[in-house]
């Protein structure tokens, strides 16, 4: 009686291992970049309430006027919230009198302290809307796109 072959040949197993290796070579760097972006969102999110408060302050007329420049911005005054506390990925948040928001990250989880996120109010339009310029942070690392 002839016995039927069962199982996989060595070449079939080697092909499967090669395919898994190729997929892993593509997936792992993408996953690492994705997790870095996710961690950096905490840095960007730290500036959001301050940005909104500055825009509100301008619309009321306390921190600048339409067509003018931003002024009189300080934590804890004119509706601007107090400086947020440090978190896992955010070391500090600062704001200048001209409304420049600077978020300095902690060197953790692949984020380096040089990835400082800066929001600058570039202009107040005649209708009171504020244009913002983003610099630093994800813009300074050419090899990795954090934004």
Wavefront OBJ file of the C-alpha trace (Angstrom):
o trace
v 0.000 0.000 0.000
v 1.345 3.437 -0.940
v 1.457 6.118 1.752
v 0.315 9.646 0.720
v 2.595 12.543 1.495
v 1.351 14.962 4.107
v 2.612 18.372 5.234
v 4.540 21.142 3.569
v 7.807 20.950 1.751
v 10.803 22.927 2.884
v 10.566 25.299 -0.088
v 6.921 26.081 0.690
v 7.794 26.929 4.281
v 10.699 29.112 3.149
v 8.387 31.024 0.788
v 5.918 31.691 3.627
v 8.711 32.879 5.939
v 10.026 35.198 3.198
v 6.580 36.709 2.632
v 6.095 37.305 6.360
v 9.556 38.902 6.529
v 8.729 41.299 3.682
v 5.422 42.263 5.281
v 7.122 42.860 8.627
v 9.812 45.005 7.000
v 7.092 47.297 5.658
v 4.712 47.203 8.623
v 7.080 47.821 11.546
v 8.407 51.243 10.403
v 4.866 52.351 9.530
v 3.619 51.286 12.944
v 6.464 53.087 14.727
v 5.735 56.289 12.792
v 2.028 55.937 13.583
v 2.659 55.567 17.320
v 5.012 58.565 17.284
v 2.314 60.677 15.612
v -0.208 59.518 18.193
v 2.096 60.534 21.044
v 2.805 63.931 19.451
v -0.909 64.740 19.288
v -0.753 65.327 23.047
v 1.778 68.109 22.397
v -0.430 69.686 19.711
v -3.562 69.289 21.835
v -1.946 71.160 24.737
v -1.996 74.344 22.634
v -5.632 74.042 21.528
v -7.451 75.554 24.551
v -5.018 78.460 24.704
v -5.403 79.102 20.975
v -9.192 79.125 21.316
v -9.030 81.466 24.320
v -6.777 83.903 22.432
v -9.164 83.904 19.475
v -12.078 84.589 21.847
v -10.127 87.354 23.572
v -9.464 88.962 20.201
v -13.103 88.684 19.129
v -14.133 90.492 22.327
v -11.508 93.158 21.644
v -9.365 92.676 24.751
v -6.311 91.119 23.050
v -6.183 92.997 19.780
v -8.446 94.477 17.161
v -9.376 93.578 13.615
v -6.546 94.445 11.263
v -4.172 95.013 14.189
v -1.741 92.892 16.148
v -2.257 90.527 19.069
v -1.352 92.050 22.444
v -2.013 91.750 26.198
v -2.012 87.932 26.240
v -1.081 86.288 29.550
v -2.044 83.127 31.392
v -4.928 83.558 33.811
v -6.127 86.920 32.459
v -8.785 88.042 29.978
v -10.213 84.538 29.634
v -6.870 82.889 28.886
v -6.616 79.699 30.999
v -3.798 79.144 33.464
v -0.714 77.307 32.201
v -1.434 73.596 31.906
v 0.497 71.178 34.061
v 3.137 68.840 32.679
v 2.017 65.483 31.300
v 3.755 62.411 29.945
v 4.701 64.071 26.667
v 4.335 67.797 27.501
v 6.995 69.445 29.667
v 5.668 73.013 29.577
v 3.429 75.465 27.761
v 4.291 79.151 27.463
v 2.537 82.103 25.880
v 3.984 85.499 25.043
v 2.236 88.846 25.222
v 1.932 88.770 21.429
v 0.054 85.463 21.608
v 2.855 83.095 20.582
v 2.128 79.667 22.085
v 5.165 77.448 22.711
v 4.698 73.825 23.782
v 7.897 72.080 24.876
v 7.635 68.283 24.885
v 9.246 65.820 27.264
v 11.881 63.589 25.711
v 9.823 60.408 25.913
v 8.479 57.769 23.591
v 10.539 58.827 20.586
v 9.742 62.527 20.956
v 12.760 64.723 21.638
v 12.822 68.070 23.438
v 13.816 69.752 20.171
v 10.329 68.938 18.808
v 8.973 72.158 20.357
v 5.610 73.103 18.844
v 5.085 76.837 18.201
v 1.857 78.574 17.145
v 2.185 82.207 16.112
v -0.792 84.474 15.360
v 0.298 85.914 12.030
v -2.566 88.306 11.331
v -5.969 89.462 12.497
v -8.271 89.881 9.500
v -10.731 92.751 9.206
v -13.527 90.393 10.291
v -11.602 89.458 13.473
v -10.460 85.998 12.381
v -6.926 85.049 13.374
v -4.461 83.346 11.023
v -1.948 81.047 12.725
v 1.507 79.948 11.607
v 2.871 76.632 12.845
v 6.600 76.143 13.274
v 8.966 73.863 15.120
v 7.934 70.419 16.238
v 7.015 68.198 13.361
v 8.389 70.730 10.881
v 11.957 70.383 12.155
v 12.366 66.627 11.641
v 12.695 65.996 7.930
v 13.191 62.254 8.336
v 9.928 61.767 10.220
v 6.577 63.372 9.485
v 5.039 63.930 12.911
v 2.113 65.957 11.604
l 1 2 3 4 5 6 7 8 9 10 11 12 13 14 15 16 17 18 19 20 21 22 23 24 25 26 27 28 29 30 31 32 33 34 35 36 37 38 39 40 41 42 43 44 45 46 47 48 49 50 51 52 53 54 55 56 57 58 59 60 61 62 63 64 65 66 67 68 69 70 71 72 73 74 75 76 77 78 79 80 81 82 83 84 85 86 87 88 89 90 91 92 93 94 95 96 97 98 99 100 101 102 103 104 105 106 107 108 109 110 111 112 113 114 115 116 117 118 119 120 121 122 123 124 125 126 127 128 129 130 131 132 133 134 135 136 137 138 139 140 141 142 143 144 145 146 147
